[in-house]
C-alpha cells in the first residue's frame, strides 16, 4: 500500500524504512529536507520524498512522527487531507519539550488527546513507547517476535494498524480503545520493555 510519513526523524525514518523493506511504497516528508534525504538513502525506488501536504495526500495510511507540540500545526496544514484516513500515532507528550499542552495530554492519555488534536482522522496508537534503536534492532527477529500494542476506536483502522505493525516486523497485540492506550503511554509499566505477545498481554491485563 501507499504510506505517507510526516516527520522523518528517528522514529519516522525507522518505521517508514521497515515498511519499505516489507514492500510498501512510502513517501517521506519533514520540515528539514536533510532528514528526508537521510531517511530514503539506500531504500530503493519504493521510497520517495515529498512535502508534508504531498505525503498526506499520497498515503492510504499516514504515520505522523513529530514533537507533540507540532500536532496543532500539522492539523492546520493538512488536517482536511487527513480526515477519514488511518493515521498511525507514535507521538508522546513531553512537558519539558512540549509545554503545558503535554501536561494535559499525559493526564488525559496521549491517544485520546491526539484524536482531539486531529479531528476526523482515524487514529491508531502504536510504536509510541519504544525507542527507535530498540525497534530497529528487534524488528523481524526470529519467533517469538517482539510485540507492540495497537489501540484504536475505529475497527477498520485498528485492523489496518495491526497489519502495518506486523509488516514492520513485530507481533501486533490488540490493546483496545484509544482510552485504553494510556496503559502503554511513555513511562508506563511496559514502556521500553521487549516482550513477546503473551508477555505483553499479561502485562497489560488483556485477554489471551
N, C-alpha and C positions, 0 to 999 in steps of 0.2 A: 504494500500500500504506500501511499504518499504521506510523509510526515513532515510537518514544519517544526523547526526548533527556534524558539525565541530566547536568546541568551545562550551564547556558545562558549561559556566559561568551562570550568572543570566538570560540573555535573552535566550540562547540556552537551558538551563535546563527547563525554564518556558514554552517556546513554545513546545519543544520536549515532555515535560510531558503532556501538553494538548492534543497533538496528540496521545500519548499512551492511554490516557483515552478515546479518541474517537475511539480507536480500531486499530490504525496503529501500525506497527512494527517499532521501532525506535532504531538505533544504535548510541550511544553517543560516541564522541571522544574528546580528549583535550590533550594538551601537558602536563597538570597536571593530573595524574591519580586520585588524590584525588577529583578533580572536577567531574570526571566521576562517581566515587563511590557515591558522594552526589546526582548527577543527577538521577541515576537509583534507589536509595534507595526507597523502598516501591511501585515501579511502577509495579511490577509483571513481568511475563515471556515475555511480548511483548517489554520490554526494555532490551537492552543489551549493552555491552561495546565493543569497538574495537579501533584500531589505526585510525589515520586520513585517511590513504590510504584505510583501510577496510571500513570505513564509506562512503567514496566517491564511492567505488565500490558497496556497499550494497544498497544505496539509489536509488529508481526510481526518487526521488527528494532529494536535499541536502540543508539543512539550514547551512549557514556559518555565525557564530556569533562571530567575533573576533575583536580586535582593528584594525582600518582601515589600519594602517601601516603594519599589518601582511598579508594583502591580496597578495602582491607580493610573499611572501614566500609560501603561500598556492598554488598560481599558479605554482611556481617552483616544489612543492612537488606532487601535484595531478591535475595540470591543464589538462593534457592529459585525465584523467579519467572523468573530468567534461565536456568535450566537448560534446555537444548535450543534456546534462542533464538540467533539470529545477533546477536552483539554487535560493533559497529564500535569499534575501539580506536585512538584517536589519541594516547594518553596517553604522556608522556615522563617517565622518572625523572630528576629534577634533584637531585643531592646537597645543594646549598646550600639547597634548599627542602624536600626530602623526607627528608633524613637518611640513615642507614645503609642502609635498605632500597633506596634508589636506587642506591647503590654496587654492591650485589649484582645488582640488576636490569640495570644497564648492562653488567656483566661477562657476565651470562648471556644478555642480549638481552631487550629490553623486551617483545616479542610473546610469547615463551615465559613470561616472568615474569607477564605479565597473565593468561595462561591458567591458571597455577598459582594466582593470587590469586582467579580467578573460575571454579572448577571446575564443569564441566558446561555452561558457556556455549560457544557455537560462535564462537570469536574470529576476527575478521577484522582484520588490521593494515593501516591505511591512514590518510591525512590527517595523519600524525604529524610529518613533518619540514619542514613548510612553514607559515609564519606565516599567521594569519587574513587579514591585509591582502593578502598575495600571492594567496591562494586566491580572495578576493573579487574582486580585480582581474582575475585570469586566467580565471575560470570562464566558460564559454560563449563564449570568444573564437573568431574565425574560424579555420578549419583552417589549419595543424595546431594542434590544441588542446594545452594543457599536459597532460602525462602525470603520473599518480600510480601508484605501485606498490601492488599488493594481494597480501597473503600470508595463507594460512590452511592449516590441516591438514585441514579438512573441505571436500570438493569442492563440496557443495551450498552451504555458507556462502560459499565463495570466489566461486561463480557469482553469488550474490545481491550480494555485496560489489562485484564488478566492475560489476554493473548500477547499483548505487547511486552508485558513483564516476562512471559515465557520466551518470547522471541529474543529478548535481551540476554537470556541465559540464566534465568532464575526460576524457582518454583513459586507461582503466584498462590497466595492464600487469601480467600475471601474474608475480609475483616469487617464486613457490614457497611453501615451508612457513613456519611461524612461526619456526623456527630460522633460515631464510634471511633473514628480515626484519631481522635485525641489520645487514645490509648497507645498509639505509636508515634506521637509527635516527638520532635527532637527533645532529648532529655528524659524520655520515658524509660521504663524498665527494660524495654527491648532495644532501645536506641543504640546503634553501633554494634550490636551482637550478631555474630554469624551463626544462624540457627537453621536447622532443617525445617521443613514444613510442619512435621509433627511437633517439634520443639516450639516453633513459633505459635502454633495453635494452642499449645498448653500454656505458654507464657501469657497469651492474650485471653485465656479462658474461653476459647472458641470451641465449638463442637467439632469432633473429628470429621 
